[in-house]
Amino acid sequence: MPRSTKKRPKRTGWRRLVPTWRMTLAGLVASMVLGVGLFALGVSLVQVPDAHAAATAQSNTWLYQDGSVLARTGQTNRTIVGLDKVSADAQHAALAAEDRDFYSEGAVNLKGMARAALKTAKGEGTQGGSTITQQYVKNAYLNQKQTLGRKVKEVFIAMKVDATESKDEILAGYLNTSYYGRGAYGIQAAAQAYFGVDADKLDPAQGAYLATLLNAPSAYDVSTASAAGKERAVARWNYVLDGMVQKGWMSAADRADTAFPDVRAPKSALGLSGQAGYLVQAATDYLTSNDIISEAQLAQGGYTVTLTVDAKRQQALQDSVQAQLTDSLDPAKRKADAAAQAGAVSVDPKTGQVVALYGGADATKHWIDNATRTDYPAGSTFKALTLAAALDSGARTQSGERITADTVYDGTNRRPVKGAKGVPYAPPNEGERSYGQISLQQATDWSVNSAFVQLAQDTGLEKVRQTAVALGLPESTPNLKALPSIPLGTSTPSALQLAGAYAAIDNDGKQITPWLVKGLQQGGEQVALPEHKATQAISQDAARATTSILRGVIDDQGGTGWRAAALNRPAAGKTGTTDDSKSVWFAGYTPDLVTVVGLFGQDPTTGNQVSLDGVGGQGSAAGGRFPAQIWTAYMKSALAGQPVRDFAEAAHRTVAPTPSATPSDSPSATPESTPAAPSTPSAQDPGDTPTDAATTPGRRPSRTPSSPGTPSATATPSSGASPTRKPTQTPSPDGEGAVDGTTRIEQDQTAR
C-alpha cells in the first residue's frame, strides 16, 4: 500500500506544549547518556584515599566552662587482625546484624539507601541503609559526618573498593575499623575489652553481643546502660542470633541453648579517674543522645569540648561528699558502709546549665554514674511534682473544695484512697504511724503517704504523670505510670532528671532540659549546638505556691529536711526514702541554684540493691540525714559571696472555705485537731530534732532560718505512734514516707 502523503495538521494552542513520543524518547535517551556520563565522570574523579588515613583516632580535649582543662581522651585501642583470626561465629554475627546478603550483593544497596532516605525525610530518625562495604569505606577512608557530599563519595569509593578487593578483605577491613565502645576499635580490641579473649575465641553469644554494639556502643553496654538500654541490647542480640539461624550459620537447637554472655566490667581510660570520667561520659551522652555528633565521630577525635561545669563548684561538691559522707564511712567495720554510693547534680534553674556533677567515688573503680543512673526509685522527692500537679490543675477534694496548703487530709495509716475504681489502695505511712486530720502543709513537712495518695487521686493520676513529664522527667522514665502509688516515687528518674524537674518549679514553672556542653570545636571550626528553649510546664502561680509549701520541709517544726536550714538562706526542698532504705534523697533549691543528692545502696560484689540502714553508724537511713548534710555543705560553698535572695510569692492565694463541723473521709479546710510534729530525740541520735515550735496548721514560722540547736520535746501526733521506721524505736524527725508495700498492690490494680 502506498505511503500516505497527507500532511499532518499543525499542533496549535496548548498541544504545542505537550511533547510528542519522539521528543520523549529522545529526552530519555539523552538523560540516560548524560547519567552514564556523569557516573563515569564521578568514578574517574573520585579517588580512593589512602587506607586508614582518616581512621586513626586523635585526642579530644575536655574543658571546664572557664577554659581550664578537665581531661584529654582519645588514646587509640586497635589491633589489626586477619579474617582467619576472627572466629566464624563472630563473622557470621556481624553479617547477621549489618548485612546478611553481603557475599551475594554489590557494593551499594540502592533500595536500602532510598528506604533510609525516605524514613529520614519523614522525620523517623537517621536510618541505616548502607552495605558493609559502604560502612567499611566510611570507617577507613572518609568520616562519620552525615552530609550529602560524603555520601556521594562513599558510593563511588565503595564501588571502586568492591572492584579491587575481595569480599573477605572488605569484611576484615570492616571488622578492624568499626568502633565497639570503651575506646575499642576493631573486633580484637573489643573481644579483649568485653570478654578478655582474642577474636578467634569468640563464641556465638559473644560474637552476637559485639555485633549488637555496632548499632549503639554505649547505649547497649549492659554494664553501664539504663534498664531500657539493657532491654534493647538483649532484643538486638536476639535479632542477631535469629538472623544467624535464618541464614543457616547456626542451628535452631544451638540457638535455643545459647545464653546471654557474661560481660566484663569496663575499665576507664587513663586520666579519667575521680570525677573526670563521669563528667566526660555525661557530656558524651549529651552530645550523642541529642544527635549533635555520633559516638564514632567523637571517637575519631580532634574535638575540643567545653562543658557547662564550674570547676570551683565541682570541687565544692566533691569536698562536701567527702566531708559529710565518705569521712564517716568505715567499710571494714560496717557492711552497709561499703554499699553506700552517692550521686549529685547541681543546675542553674534560669539557664538549665549543669554546674556540678558527682558520679561516684572514682570513675576507674565504680563505672556506673550515680548522677545519671535510672534504677533507684525517687521516693518522696516525687511528692513535690504531685503538689505541682494539684496546684497547677486547680484540683479539688472529693467534697469539691479547692486544694491549697491549708486543705486538710486524713493522715491515718493505711487509709483506703477515696474515689478510685477497683481495689482501694491503702499505703502504709512511715513506721505505720497515723497522723489523723492534718493540713497538706503538714503532710508535706512530715511526708505522709496516706495524704499524698489521696491528693494524687483528687488531682488525677494521669494528670500527675503528665505534669512530671512536662516538668522534665522523660516519658520513658522507668515505672512512671499513672498508678495509685505514683506520688510515693515508685518511678526511677536519675538525679540529673530530677534536678531538671525541680529547676522548672524554681524557675516559675518554665522547664529547660539540663545541658552539659556549651562549646564544641573540631579543627578550629565551631560545631552547631542546639538552643535551650524554656517551655511553660506549669503556671507561675502554681510553681510559686509549690515552692511555698516545700519551704516548710526545711523551715517548719518537724520538717524532714530541717538540717538544710543551716544554709541560712531561703530554701525549699523535699526528702525521699524508699523501700528498705535502698535509696535516700534530698532535692532542694534556692532562687539561684538547684541541687539533688542521692545515696544508693549497692552491694559492691553483686551489684544488687541493698539497704542503707546503718550507714555511718546512724541507724535508719533517711534523706534528711547524709543527703541533706551534703546538700547544705555544698550549697554554702557554691553560693558563698552571692547576695541572699528570697523567693517570689504567688500572685494569688486561694482562701480556704469554712471547715465542716465533723471530719469526714474527704478532707476539710482546717484540721479538727492539730497534731504536733515528731520531735522527741532518740538516745542513739541526739539532737535530731528542730527547735521551732509548731504554729498554726498549714502555716510556717518566720522565714529567717535559725541554726539547729538542742531539740525541745513536744507532743506527738494524735495517734501517739512514733514516726520511726520500726514502731518499737524512739521517735525521730527523719522518718518519712517510704514506699513499702506498693509493689504487690500495684500488681493487683494492674491485674484488675
HELIX and SHEET records of a PDB file:
HELIX    1   1 GLY A   13  LEU A   17  5                                   5    
HELIX    2   2 TRP A   21  LEU A   45  1                                  25    
HELIX    3   3 LEU A   83  LYS A   85  5                                   3    
HELIX    4   4 ALA A   88  GLU A   98  1                                  11    
HELIX    5   5 LEU A  110  ALA A  121  1                                  12    
HELIX    6   6 ILE A  132  ALA A  140  1                                   9    
HELIX    7   7 LEU A  148  THR A  164  1                                  17    
HELIX    8   8 LYS A  167  THR A  177  1                                  11    
HELIX    9   9 ILE A  187  PHE A  195  1                                   9    
HELIX   10  10 ALA A  199  LYS A  201  5                                   3    
HELIX   11  11 PRO A  204  LEU A  213  1                                  10    
HELIX   12  12 ALA A  227  GLN A  246  1                                  20    
HELIX   13  13 ALA A  252  ASP A  257  1                                   6    
HELIX   14  14 ALA A  276  SER A  289  1                                  14    
HELIX   15  15 GLU A  295  GLN A  300  1                                   6    
HELIX   16  16 ALA A  311  GLN A  324  1                                  14    
HELIX   17  17 THR A  326  SER A  328  5                                   3    
HELIX   18  18 LYS A  335  ALA A  339  1                                   5    
HELIX   19  19 GLY A  379  PHE A  382  5                                   4    
HELIX   20  20 LYS A  383  SER A  393  1                                  11    
HELIX   21  21 GLU A  430  GLU A  432  5                                   3    
HELIX   22  22 LEU A  440  TRP A  446  1                                   7    
HELIX   23  23 ASN A  449  THR A  459  1                                  11    
HELIX   24  24 LEU A  461  LEU A  471  1                                  11    
HELIX   25  25 ILE A  486  LEU A  488  5                                   3    
HELIX   26  26 ALA A  495  ASP A  506  1                                  12    
HELIX   27  27 GLN A  540  ASP A  555  1                                  16    
HELIX   28  28 TRP A  562  LEU A  567  5                                   6    
HELIX   29  29 ASP A  579  SER A  581  5                                   3    
HELIX   30  30 VAL A  615  GLY A  617  5                                   3    
HELIX   31  31 PHE A  626  ALA A  638  1                                  13    
HELIX   32  32 THR A  742  ALA A  751  1                                  10    
SHEET    1   A 5 VAL A  69  THR A  73  0                                        
SHEET    2   A 5 ASN A  60  LEU A  63 -1                                        
SHEET    3   A 5 TYR A 303  LEU A 307  1                                        
SHEET    4   A 5 VAL A 517  GLN A 522 -1                                        
SHEET    5   A 5 GLU A 525  GLN A 526 -1                                        
SHEET    1   B 2 ASN A  77  ARG A  78  0                                        
SHEET    2   B 2 ALA A 184  TYR A 185  1                                        
SHEET    1   C 5 VAL A 354  TYR A 358  0                                        
SHEET    2   C 5 ALA A 340  VAL A 347 -1                                        
SHEET    3   C 5 VAL A 594  GLY A 601 -1                                        
SHEET    4   C 5 SER A 583  TYR A 589 -1                                        
SHEET    5   C 5 ALA A 572  THR A 577 -1                                        
SHEET    1   D 2 VAL A 408  ASP A 410  0                                        
SHEET    2   D 2 GLN A 437  SER A 439 -1                                        
SHEET    1   E 2 LYS A 510  GLN A 511  0                                        
SHEET    2   E 2 THR A 535  GLN A 536 -1                                        
END                                                                             
